Amino acid sequence: MKYANNITEFILLGLSQNMKIKHVCFLLFLFCYIAIWMGNLLIMISITCSQLNDQPMYFFLNYLALSDLCYTSTVTPKLVTDLLAESSTISYTDCMAQLFAMHFFGGIEICILTVMAYDRYVAICRPLHYTIIMSRLRRYAMVSACCAGAFLHSFIQGLLTINLPFCGPNEIDHYFCDVYPLLKLACTDTYGVGILVVANAGMMGLVIFVVVMLSYILILYTVKAYPAETRYKALSTCSSHITVVVLFFVPILFIYIRPATTFPEDKVFALFYTIIAPMFNPLIYTLRNAEMKNALRKVWCQKLLLIARQII
């Protein structure tokens, strides 16, 4: 039987229905969103205005910061404003747009993290070929490939969802539009679609996560033969990357690797990759990286001196 789609808007149940809890969450996530913008903009400006942008690792880090900003901005602004309202709604069109944008920018971030792992692998395991493999042209080609791969992934996710008929309840037990909560509301058998979603999101994420972790295992094995100082620097850089990868990938895999079912805990795990990871990425990459800290000091000290001279 073919069902008609008579839903024009969805109700987002959000994180809680308790207004006191919502007000506390509003202050918390507003602070997080401001911190995300400040931290990632700081990284982007510092890299762009220094010579670090010529180095492949920081070139990719710049794009990671940009994807963090875009990714969290598909979810967090609406979450923050909805926390002040008694009820939250989103139109069908906006819901589909949010779903596509979120998977697009999330896909870019996953691909950039993969490219950064490959960059570290080449730098440490094949240092003589590093400048050739990571030439400027190839770096731009890798970023373009990340965008193309993410677009393909999000297009498939959107195509699978937009063809579903919604004719019954319209309450989404989440704070944003995602595939699994929408599958739960569809008034048709979604088993086949659920399998395709797991293949497109869960299995793809798992394969990429395994490849990324294998590259870091190879790096750790290679640096055993290096002098102590070089080994410490390599381990310090890689530990930052691994922390970011685990913080971002593990919650995603928890949600998308299983069959198409939803749990109340999904909202908490989603906070990790939509808000917490983008907020901590700048801290992780700057606090443990001497070159990044030096660039921050140099760029911002120069800017402060220029402002002071103009005032005087």
N, C-alpha and C positions, 0 to 999 in steps of 0.2 A: 504494500500500500504506500502511495506517495503522500507525504505530509506537506502542508503549506507552512511557510515561515511567517507567522503572524506576530512575532516579537519585534518591537521597535526599540526597546531599551532593556537594559539589565540593571538589577539592584545589586550593588557590591556590599556584602555584609561586613567586609573589613576585618580588622584585627580583633575588635571587641565592640559590644553594644553598650558597655558601661561608659557614661560620659566622663567620669573622673579619670578612668584609665585612658580614654581617648585624648583628654587634655594633656595628660602626662606624656603620652606618645607623641602628641603634636609638638611639644617643646623639644623632646628628644630627637625626633626625626628632622625637625627644622634645623637644629644644631648640626646634625649629621649631614644634611644637604648643603648647608653653608660650608662646612668643613670639606666636603667633597669638591666643591667648586674652588675654594681657596687653595687646597692642596694640589689639585690637578692643574689648575691654572699656573700655580707657582712653578711646577715642574715644566710645563710647556713653555712658559716665558723664559725660564732659566736655560733650558736646552736650546731654544731658538736663538737666544741672544748671546750664546757662548759658542765655543768651538766644539762642544760635545755633540752637536747635531751632525758633525762629519763622521762620528763613530757609529757603526751600525747598531750597537746595543742601545744607545741613547736615541738614535733615529727611530727605532721601534718603540722605545719607551714613550716617546713623544706621542706616537699614534695610539699607544695603549691608554695614555692619560685622556686623549681626546675621545676614544671609544668609551671610556669610563663615564665621562661627562654626558655623552649622548645616551648611553645605556640607562643610567640611573634617572635621567631626565624624562624618560618615557613612562616612569612609574612614580617616582617620589613626589613631584609637585602635586599630582592628583591625590596621592595618599595623604599628604600634609593638609591640603584643603578639606578633604573629606573627613578628617579627624575632628574638624570644628562643626561639622554638620550632623544633624540628627540621623539623616539617612543619605545614602550616596547612590546616585544612578549614573549610568553611562549609556549613550545611544549605541545601537547595533553597529553603526558605521564607525564610531569612535572606538568601540571595542575591537573590531577587526583591525583598525589602523594601529591601535596599541599593541595588539598581538603581533602584527607584522614587524613593527618598528623594534619591539623588544627582542624578538628573535634575530632580527637583522643585526642590530648593534651588539647583542650578546654573541652572535656568531662571529662577528669581526673580532671581538675581544678574545674568544677562544682561539681563533686562527692566529692572532698576533702573539698570544702566549706560546703557541706552537712554534712560530717563526723565531721567537726569542730563544726558545730552547735549542732550536737548530743553530742559531747564531753562536750560542755558547759552546755547542758541540764542535762546530767548525773552528772556533777561536782556540779551543783547548786541545782538541784531538787532531786537527789538521791546520796548524798555525801557518805553515808555509804557503798554503793555498787560500788563506783567509781573505786577503785583499782582492783576489780575483773572484772568489765565490760571492763575497759580499760587496761587490761594486755598487756604486750609486744606482745604476740602471737596474740591476737585479733587485736591489732593495725596493725600488718603486714597483717593480714587477710583482714582488712578493706581497706588498700591501694591496696592490690591485687584485691579485689572486684571492687575498683574504676577503675583500669586499665582494668579489664575484661569488665565492663559495658561500658567504653569509647570505647574500641575496637569494641564491638558489635554495638554501636551507629554509629561509623564512618564507619564500614563495610557496614551497611545498607545504609548510605548516599552515599558511594562510589558505591555500587551495583546499586542503583537507578539511579545514574548519568552516570555510565560507559556504561550502556545499551542504552543510548539515542543516536539517530543518529544526526550528525551535518553535514549539507550539504550546508548551505547557508552562511550568514554573520558570520564572526568570531571575531567581535569586542565586548569585554566584558567591559561594563561601570562600571568598578570597578578597584581597585588596587591589587586584588588577585582573585583567582578562588574560587567561592562559588556556592552553588546549585542554588539559584534563578536566578542569571544572566545567568547561563548555561541553565536552563530550558527555558529562553527567546529565546535562540539561537537554540534550538532543532527544527528540521524540522518534528515534529510529534505532536500529541495531548498530552499535558503533564498534563492534568487535574488530572488524577488518580495518577500520580507520585507526583504532587504537594500536593495532600491530604496526601499521605504517608509521604512526607517530613515534613509537618506541624505536623503530629502525632508523628514522630520520633524526631523532633527537638523542635518545638514550644510547643506542649502539654506536652512533657517530661520536658522541661525547666520550664513551668508554674507550673506543679505539684511539682517539686523539690523546686521552689521558694516559693510556698505556704507552703510546709512542713517546710522549713528552717525558714520562718518568723513566723510560728505558734510556733516553738520551742523557738524562742526568746521572743515571747509574753508570753509563759508559764514561761520562766525564769524571765521576768520582773514582772510577777504576783507573783512568788515565793519570790523574793528578797524584796518585800514590808515588810515582817515580819522580815527581818534581821537587825542587828545593823547598824548604820549609816556608820561606816568605811567599814564593809564587803559589804554593799549595794553599796557604792561608787566604790569599787574595781571591783565588778561584773558588774556594769553598764558601767564602763570605758572600760573593756575588751569587753563586748558585743556590745557597741557602735562602736568600731573599726571593729568588725566582720560584723555588719549590714551595715556599710559604704561600706566595700569591696563588700558585697553581692549585694547591690543596684547598685553600680557603674558597676558591671560586668553583672548582670542579666537583668536590665531594658533595655539597648540597644539591648541585644540579643532577649528579648521578643518582642521588637518593630519590629524587622526584621522577626523573625521566627513564631510568633503567628498568623500572618495574612495569607490570601491566597497567593499563589505563584506569587507575583507581585514584581516589583522592583521600587524604587523611587530614585531620585538623592541624597536625604538626607541619604540613606542607607550607603554611603561611610563615611559620617561624624559620624554616630552612630557606625559604625564598628571600627572607631579609638578608641572609648572608651574601647571596650573589647579586642582589639588587641595590643594597645600601652599604652593608658592612665592608665587603671586599673593595668596592670603589673608594670608600673612605680611608681604609688602611693601606691601600696600595702606595700612595705617595709617602707615607711614613716608613713603610717597609723598604722602599727603594732609596730613600734619602738618608735615613738614620744609619744604615749599614753600608753606605757607599761614600767613600772619601772624595771621589771625583765629583759626585753630585753635590756634596756639601760644600766643596770648594767653589763650584760653579754658582751655587746659591749665594755664597758670601760675596763673590766677585761681582756678579751681576747686580745684586740688590744694594751693595755698598756703593757702586758706581752711580746707580739711580738716585740713592739718597744724597750723595755728594752733589749731583747735578741739581736736585731740588733745593738743597741748602744754598748753593751758589746763586740760584735764581731769586731766592728769598732775600739774601744779603744784597 
